[in-house]
């Protein structure tokens, strides 16, 4: 990702927070005000503002400026709706959820599949357009999971009174809430298994995301497999705080590791998105992949295919999670689902021993 795009994404998030504190119809900052306040160029401001206008979060009037749009309540939908509520953040996972819903829609003409984005600062949104959209079924991706409070669980239970609900991409079995998500511990096992059978005995696992239960399960999956099979495993914790865009911090952490010298032959990532920071550090320090360092990560296949080189990936199966959840809800089932991980090889892991060809 270019620095311009990264700065534009960061500015977009800041402006969304500004908008959340404003009333409908209120005048927003001018382009020059935004440039001065956030110390960015007009190009970056234009990108962020255009995106907000495209998403309906801002309205631009010639010679008048930018305004917060007036909220217009939609007319109730006659068709029953399965609402998929996701945090309003930039992520390939959200794009894949949207694409999967578009694929599924023709297969379920009796039910409308509707994507709804909510303010990502909330773990559970305070309200959803249930009555306005005639929502009968609800699939929700929380904005966070590990810091859920009693009021968040109560908010979930309030939504459940409206009809069946499932949580997407997380596991809330401890709260007796049906959910669908990746088997994250096993995904970590699979990443380490792939490296072990390629002959790697000294590896590192990169924690490039905040310490959520999902990320910790993936990390522990790698480390536990390594211990069981006599591998040396080093944990590289980038210490990412919640809500921060991790790429720069991951880049700087990996750069220091490379500059100080390391003895591991392979790196296991727990997030394909933020691993881009480590990959860029390798490229900028002249570290050849996989000749000098092998890499496998857990992540979104479409994202990791775009890297150079394309990375061996333990697929998180977001599309599969969505389709399984939709099937469960439409069938009237109330059971949690674990989606098994799948390894896709693309050549970013070097085989360093002949016996490693016996991949099991």
C-alpha positions as CSV (number, residue, x, y, z in Angstrom):
1,X,0.0,0.0,0.0
2,X,1.4,3.5,-0.9
3,X,2.0,6.1,1.7
4,X,-0.6,8.3,0.0
5,X,-3.3,5.6,0.3
6,X,-2.3,4.8,3.9
7,X,-2.6,8.5,4.9
8,X,-5.9,8.7,3.1
9,X,-7.2,5.7,5.0
10,X,-6.1,7.2,8.3
11,X,-7.6,10.6,7.5
12,X,-10.9,8.8,6.5
13,X,-11.1,7.2,9.9
14,X,-10.4,10.5,11.6
15,X,-13.1,12.3,9.6
16,X,-15.6,9.5,10.3
17,X,-15.0,10.1,14.0
18,X,-15.6,13.8,13.5
19,X,-18.9,13.1,11.6
20,X,-20.1,10.9,14.4
21,X,-20.2,13.9,16.8
22,X,-22.1,16.1,14.4
23,X,-25.8,16.6,13.7
24,X,-27.6,16.0,10.4
25,X,-27.5,19.1,8.2
26,X,-24.6,20.6,10.1
27,X,-21.8,22.2,8.0
28,X,-18.5,20.2,7.9
29,X,-14.9,21.5,7.7
30,X,-13.6,22.9,4.5
31,X,-10.9,21.1,2.5
32,X,-8.4,23.7,3.7
33,X,-9.5,23.4,7.3
34,X,-8.9,19.6,7.1
35,X,-5.5,20.1,5.5
36,X,-4.4,22.4,8.3
37,X,-5.9,20.4,11.1
38,X,-4.4,17.0,10.0
39,X,-1.3,18.4,8.2
40,X,-1.9,16.5,5.0
41,X,-2.0,17.4,1.3
42,X,-5.0,18.4,-0.8
43,X,-4.7,15.1,-2.7
44,X,-5.1,13.1,0.5
45,X,-8.0,15.2,1.6
46,X,-9.7,14.9,-1.7
47,X,-9.4,11.1,-1.7
48,X,-10.9,10.8,1.8
49,X,-13.7,13.3,1.2
50,X,-14.7,11.8,-2.1
51,X,-14.9,8.4,-0.4
52,X,-17.1,9.9,2.3
53,X,-19.4,11.5,-0.3
54,X,-19.6,8.2,-2.2
55,X,-20.6,6.4,0.9
56,X,-23.3,9.0,1.7
57,X,-21.6,10.2,4.9
58,X,-21.0,13.7,3.4
59,X,-22.8,15.9,0.9
60,X,-21.0,18.5,-1.2
61,X,-22.8,21.6,-2.5
62,X,-21.2,23.9,-5.0
63,X,-20.0,27.2,-3.5
64,X,-21.5,26.1,-0.1
65,X,-19.2,23.4,1.1
66,X,-19.6,20.1,2.8
67,X,-22.5,19.1,5.0
68,X,-23.6,16.2,7.1
69,X,-26.5,14.6,5.2
70,X,-30.0,14.6,6.6
71,X,-31.2,11.2,7.7
72,X,-34.1,9.9,5.7
73,X,-35.9,6.9,7.2
74,X,-36.5,4.3,4.5
75,X,-40.0,2.9,3.9
76,X,-40.5,-0.6,5.5
77,X,-39.5,-3.4,3.2
78,X,-42.2,-5.9,2.5
79,X,-39.8,-8.7,1.9
80,X,-38.3,-10.3,5.1
81,X,-34.7,-9.3,5.5
82,X,-31.5,-11.1,6.8
83,X,-29.4,-8.1,7.9
84,X,-25.6,-8.5,8.0
85,X,-24.2,-5.8,10.3
86,X,-20.5,-5.1,10.0
87,X,-18.2,-2.4,11.4
88,X,-17.6,0.5,9.0
89,X,-13.9,0.0,8.5
90,X,-11.7,-0.6,5.4
91,X,-10.9,-4.3,5.2
92,X,-10.7,-7.0,2.5
93,X,-12.8,-9.1,4.8
94,X,-15.7,-6.7,4.6
95,X,-15.3,-6.6,0.8
96,X,-15.5,-10.4,0.7
97,X,-18.6,-10.4,2.9
98,X,-20.3,-8.1,0.5
99,X,-19.3,-10.2,-2.5
100,X,-20.5,-13.4,-0.8
101,X,-23.9,-11.8,-0.1
102,X,-24.2,-10.7,-3.7
103,X,-23.5,-14.3,-4.8
104,X,-26.0,-15.8,-2.3
105,X,-28.8,-13.3,-3.0
106,X,-30.1,-15.0,-6.2
107,X,-30.1,-18.4,-4.4
108,X,-32.5,-17.1,-1.7
109,X,-35.1,-14.9,-3.5
110,X,-37.6,-15.3,-0.7
111,X,-35.3,-13.3,1.7
112,X,-33.5,-10.1,1.2
113,X,-29.8,-10.2,2.2
114,X,-28.8,-6.7,3.3
115,X,-25.3,-5.4,4.4
116,X,-25.4,-2.7,7.0
117,X,-22.3,-0.8,8.3
118,X,-22.2,0.6,11.8
119,X,-19.8,2.9,13.7
120,X,-16.7,0.7,14.3
121,X,-16.1,2.3,17.7
122,X,-18.9,0.2,19.1
123,X,-18.5,-3.4,20.0
124,X,-22.3,-3.8,19.4
125,X,-24.1,-1.0,17.6
126,X,-26.6,0.8,19.9
127,X,-29.3,0.6,17.2
128,X,-30.1,-1.1,13.9
129,X,-32.8,-0.4,11.3
130,X,-34.7,-3.6,12.3
131,X,-38.3,-2.3,11.8
132,X,-37.5,0.0,8.8
133,X,-35.9,-2.9,6.9
134,X,-38.3,-5.6,8.1
135,X,-35.4,-7.6,9.6
136,X,-36.3,-11.1,10.7
137,X,-32.8,-12.6,10.9
138,X,-29.5,-11.0,12.0
139,X,-25.9,-11.8,11.4
140,X,-23.4,-9.5,13.2
141,X,-19.6,-9.0,13.1
142,X,-18.8,-7.2,16.4
143,X,-16.5,-4.2,16.4
144,X,-14.5,-5.9,19.1
145,X,-14.8,-9.1,21.2
146,X,-12.2,-9.3,24.0
147,X,-13.4,-6.2,25.8
148,X,-17.1,-7.0,25.7
149,X,-18.9,-5.7,28.8
150,X,-22.1,-6.7,30.4
151,X,-24.0,-3.9,28.5
152,X,-22.6,-5.3,25.2
153,X,-24.0,-8.8,25.9
154,X,-27.3,-7.2,27.0
155,X,-27.4,-5.2,23.7
156,X,-26.9,-8.5,21.8
157,X,-29.7,-10.1,23.8
158,X,-32.0,-7.2,23.0
159,X,-31.4,-7.8,19.3
160,X,-32.0,-11.5,19.8
161,X,-35.5,-10.7,21.0
162,X,-36.3,-9.5,17.5
163,X,-35.4,-12.9,16.0
164,X,-32.6,-15.4,15.4
165,X,-29.1,-13.9,15.6
166,X,-25.6,-15.3,14.9
167,X,-22.2,-13.6,15.4
168,X,-19.8,-13.7,12.4
169,X,-16.0,-14.2,12.5
170,X,-15.8,-14.6,16.3
171,X,-16.6,-17.2,18.9
172,X,-19.1,-16.2,21.7
173,X,-19.9,-19.7,23.0
174,X,-19.0,-18.5,26.6
175,X,-21.9,-16.1,26.3
176,X,-24.3,-18.7,24.9
177,X,-24.5,-16.8,21.6
178,X,-24.5,-18.8,18.3
179,X,-21.5,-17.9,16.2
180,X,-19.6,-18.9,13.1
181,X,-15.8,-18.4,12.7
182,X,-12.5,-20.0,11.7
183,X,-10.9,-22.7,13.9
184,X,-8.1,-20.3,14.8
185,X,-6.0,-22.6,17.0
186,X,-6.0,-25.2,14.2
187,X,-5.2,-22.5,11.7
188,X,-2.0,-21.8,13.7
189,X,-1.3,-25.5,13.8
190,X,-1.6,-25.7,10.0
191,X,0.9,-22.8,9.5
192,X,3.5,-24.4,11.7
193,X,2.8,-27.8,10.2
194,X,3.5,-26.4,6.7
195,X,6.8,-25.0,7.8
196,X,7.8,-28.1,9.7
197,X,7.3,-30.4,6.7
198,X,9.3,-28.0,4.5
199,X,12.2,-28.6,6.8
200,X,12.2,-25.5,8.9
201,X,13.2,-25.9,12.6
202,X,13.8,-22.3,13.6
203,X,10.7,-20.2,13.1
204,X,9.2,-16.9,14.3
205,X,5.5,-16.0,14.6
206,X,4.6,-12.4,14.0
207,X,1.8,-10.9,16.2
208,X,0.9,-8.0,13.9
209,X,-2.5,-7.3,15.4
210,X,-4.0,-6.3,18.8
211,X,-4.2,-9.2,21.3
212,X,-7.7,-10.4,20.6
213,X,-8.8,-14.0,21.4
214,X,-8.7,-14.8,17.6
215,X,-5.1,-13.6,17.3
216,X,-3.9,-15.3,20.5
217,X,-5.5,-18.6,19.4
218,X,-3.6,-18.4,16.1
219,X,-0.3,-17.5,17.8
220,X,-0.7,-20.3,20.4
221,X,-1.6,-22.7,17.6
222,X,1.8,-22.0,16.0
223,X,3.8,-22.1,19.2
224,X,2.1,-25.2,20.6
225,X,2.7,-27.1,17.4
226,X,6.4,-26.0,17.4
227,X,6.9,-27.2,21.0
228,X,5.3,-30.5,20.3
229,X,7.6,-31.1,17.3
230,X,10.9,-29.8,18.8
231,X,11.0,-26.6,16.7
232,X,12.5,-23.4,18.1
233,X,9.9,-20.7,17.9
234,X,10.3,-17.0,18.6
235,X,7.4,-14.6,19.2
236,X,7.7,-11.2,17.6
237,X,5.0,-9.0,19.3
238,X,4.6,-5.7,17.4
239,X,2.5,-4.4,20.4
240,X,-0.3,-3.0,18.3
241,X,-2.9,-1.1,20.3
242,X,-6.6,-1.5,19.5
243,X,-7.8,0.9,16.8
244,X,-4.4,1.7,15.3
245,X,-3.5,1.0,11.7
246,X,-0.7,-1.5,12.2
247,X,1.3,-1.3,9.0
248,X,3.9,1.3,10.1
249,X,4.5,-0.2,13.5
250,X,4.9,-3.7,12.0
251,X,7.3,-2.3,9.3
252,X,9.5,-0.7,11.9
253,X,9.5,-3.8,14.2
254,X,10.5,-6.1,11.3
255,X,13.1,-3.6,10.1
256,X,14.8,-3.7,13.6
257,X,14.7,-7.5,13.6
258,X,16.4,-7.6,10.2
259,X,19.0,-5.0,11.1
260,X,19.9,-6.7,14.4
261,X,20.2,-10.1,12.7
262,X,18.0,-13.2,13.1
263,X,18.6,-16.9,12.9
264,X,15.1,-18.2,12.1
265,X,14.5,-19.5,8.5
266,X,10.7,-18.9,8.3
267,X,8.1,-16.5,9.5
268,X,4.4,-17.4,10.3
269,X,2.0,-14.4,10.2
270,X,-1.4,-14.4,11.9
271,X,-3.0,-11.7,9.7
272,X,-2.5,-11.3,6.0
273,X,-3.5,-7.6,6.0
274,X,-0.9,-6.3,8.5
275,X,1.8,-8.8,7.3
276,X,2.2,-6.3,4.4
277,X,4.3,-4.1,6.8
278,X,6.7,-7.0,7.5
279,X,6.9,-7.9,3.8
280,X,7.8,-4.3,2.8
281,X,10.5,-4.3,5.4
282,X,12.0,-7.5,3.9
283,X,12.0,-5.9,0.4
284,X,13.5,-2.6,1.5
285,X,16.3,-4.4,3.3
286,X,17.1,-6.7,0.3
287,X,15.8,-9.9,2.0
288,X,14.8,-12.4,-0.7
289,X,11.6,-14.4,-0.2
290,X,11.7,-17.4,0.0
291,X,15.5,-17.8,-0.6
292,X,16.5,-16.0,2.7
293,X,13.2,-16.1,4.6
294,X,10.1,-18.3,4.0
295,X,6.7,-16.8,4.9
296,X,3.3,-18.4,5.5
297,X,0.4,-16.4,6.9
298,X,-3.2,-16.8,8.0
299,X,-5.4,-14.4,6.0
300,X,-7.6,-13.5,3.1
301,X,-6.6,-15.2,-0.1
302,X,-7.4,-12.3,-2.3
303,X,-5.1,-10.0,-0.3
304,X,-2.2,-12.3,0.0
305,X,-2.3,-13.2,-3.7
306,X,-1.5,-9.5,-4.5
307,X,1.7,-9.5,-2.5
308,X,5.1,-10.0,-4.1
309,X,5.7,-12.8,-4.0
310,X,2.2,-14.2,-3.5
311,X,2.2,-15.8,-0.1
312,X,1.4,-19.3,1.1
313,X,-1.8,-18.8,3.0
314,X,-4.0,-20.5,5.6
315,X,-7.4,-19.3,4.2
316,X,-9.7,-17.7,6.8
317,X,-12.7,-18.6,4.6
318,X,-14.8,-15.4,5.2
319,X,-17.0,-16.3,2.3
320,X,-17.5,-19.8,3.7
321,X,-18.3,-18.3,7.1
322,X,-21.0,-16.1,5.6
323,X,-22.6,-18.8,3.6
324,X,-22.6,-21.2,6.5
325,X,-24.2,-18.6,8.8
326,X,-26.8,-17.7,6.2
327,X,-27.7,-21.3,5.8
328,X,-28.0,-21.8,9.5
329,X,-30.2,-18.8,10.0
330,X,-32.5,-19.6,7.0
331,X,-32.8,-23.2,8.2
332,X,-33.9,-22.1,11.6
333,X,-30.9,-23.7,13.3
334,X,-29.3,-22.3,16.4
335,X,-25.8,-23.9,16.4
336,X,-22.3,-22.5,16.4
337,X,-20.1,-23.4,13.4
338,X,-16.3,-23.8,13.1
339,X,-15.0,-23.4,9.6
340,X,-11.8,-25.5,9.0
341,X,-8.7,-23.7,7.6
342,X,-7.3,-24.6,4.2
343,X,-3.7,-24.2,3.1
344,X,-3.1,-22.6,-0.3
345,X,0.5,-22.9,-1.6
346,X,2.0,-20.2,-3.8
347,X,5.8,-20.7,-3.4
348,X,6.7,-18.4,-0.5
349,X,8.0,-21.3,1.6
350,X,11.3,-22.9,0.6
351,X,11.8,-26.6,1.1
352,X,15.2,-27.0,2.9
353,X,15.3,-30.8,3.3
354,X,14.6,-33.7,1.0
355,X,12.6,-35.5,3.7
356,X,10.2,-32.6,3.9
357,X,8.5,-33.7,0.7
358,X,6.4,-36.1,2.9
359,X,3.7,-33.6,3.5
360,X,0.9,-35.1,5.5
